[in-house]
Amino acid sequence: MSRPRPRPVVALVGATASGKTGLSLDLAERLGGEVVNTDAMQVYRGMDVGTAKLPEAGRRGIRHHLLDLFEVTEPATVALFQGWAREAIADIRDRDATPVLVGGSALYTRAILDRFEFPGTDDSLRRELEVELERIGSHALHERLAGVDPEAAAQILPDNGRRVVRALEVVALTGRPFSASLPRLEYADPLTVQIGVDIDRPTLDERIARRVEEMFASGFVEEVEALLTRGLAEGRTASRAIGYREVMGYLAGDRSLAEAIEQTTVATRRFARRQDSWFRKDPRIVWIAHDDPDRVDKAVGAVERLGD
């Protein structure tokens, strides 16, 4: 007796505040699915308001995976996330359900879906680079990266010291550009479909501004205060989250509350543009307008066409 065809892997991608979360729930309901988080910051317990994490009551009874795994002091890496997500996907499919991936972390999504082998690490080299990071700053290290791997430097923000260090480590270890180790446009499982939520920039900018205002009105500052008592400032990954670093600056007296709100809005809009730029380079994505009244039917249709 032949085994039934496995369920497809469905990934919803697009800019933050574009409407991915609601569509993921609609698709999970229609496809008999479960949601797999691919947002790098929603893995942290207590980072709820600032990451727009869907509360339990809003999940429509749909099982969600890879939320609230870590304390804010613990580092999370793409390699770790790839392993967890692929295990969750296999478990969901073994139970004859459809995994629906959703989140705004483009590299995490690509690492899960595509063929992507991670280069090794060298603890002593990493420590040397981290010492340099503390001594001369991320922008100086980013300039060094631009000299040896311009493509990688173009994809990494100068203030993302952790990724700059990792890129330089890979270049030193392999003798090859860090960009050569990024995922290829080749699905690890051919039964995969990516659905992009298409939204115009003015509408997205307005949504982001409204979301940030709602975050601060919903206790975001209090959330950050509570997380600081749990070591947020020392967390290598969590402390870099957009909004959290701005609120920490406000609490430290480095900026006013109004400035923290404005800076969070600007940083989120900048991040959304990078997300859109990254995803637009992937020709495999099926784009559906955020306000299309038939968006759920069109998304389901894209899934059903797999293998035709």
C-alpha positions, 0 to 999 in steps of 0.5 A: 500500500503506497503512502499518501502524498505528504502535505505541502509546506506553505510559507507566508512572507512579506513586510511587517504589518502587511497582514500575514498573521490574519491570512495565516490563520485563514489558510490554516483553517482552510488547509487543516494546518498548524502555524509555525512561527518564523519571527526571530524575536517571537521565540522569546518569552515576554516579548509580546507587545513589541513583537505583535505576538498573537495572544492565545485567545486570538489563535482560533484554536489553531496550534502554534509552534516555535513561540516562547522558547527562550529567555531574553538572555539566551542567544538564538541563531539561524542554524538553531532555528532551522533545526527546530522549524524543520522538526516542527514541520516534519511533526505536523506533516506526520500528523497529516496536517499542513505546516503554515509558516509565518513571520518577517525574518527573511533569512530564517524563512529561507534557511528553513525552506531552501537547501542551506548548509551552515559553515562551521564556527571557531570559538577563538576566532569568534571571540577575537572578532567580538573583542574587536567589535567592542573596541572599534565598533560595528561600523568599522568592522562593517567597512572591513567586511565590505572590503572582502565581501561587498555582497554580504556587506550590502545585505547586512546593516552596519549596526548589526554587529553580531551578523558582521562578526559572523560574516567575517568569521565565515570568510576567515574560516572558509576563504570564501565570501559569506554571501556564498554560504547564503541559501540557494533558490532551491527548496529542500522539499519541492512540495513548498509554496511561498505566498507573498502579501503585496501592499503599497508603501503608503498604506504600509507606512500608515499601518506601521505608524498605527501599530507602533502607537498601539504598542505604546498604548498597550503597555510596551514600555512596561513590558520592556521594564519587566524584561530589563529585570530579567536581563534584556540588556545583556541578551545578545539577540533580544536586546537588538529587537526594533522598539526594545532598544529604543524604549531602553534608551528612553528608560535610560534617559537618552531620549524622550518618549515621543522620540522613542515612538518616532524612532521605533516607527522609522526603524520599523519602516526601514526594516519593512523596506528591507524585507520587501526588497529581500522577498522581491528577489525571489521569483518563486513567490506568489504575490497576492494583494493584501486587500484582495477580497479573494485573497484566501481563495487565491492563496489556497489555489496556489497551494492546490496547484503544487505538483500540477 
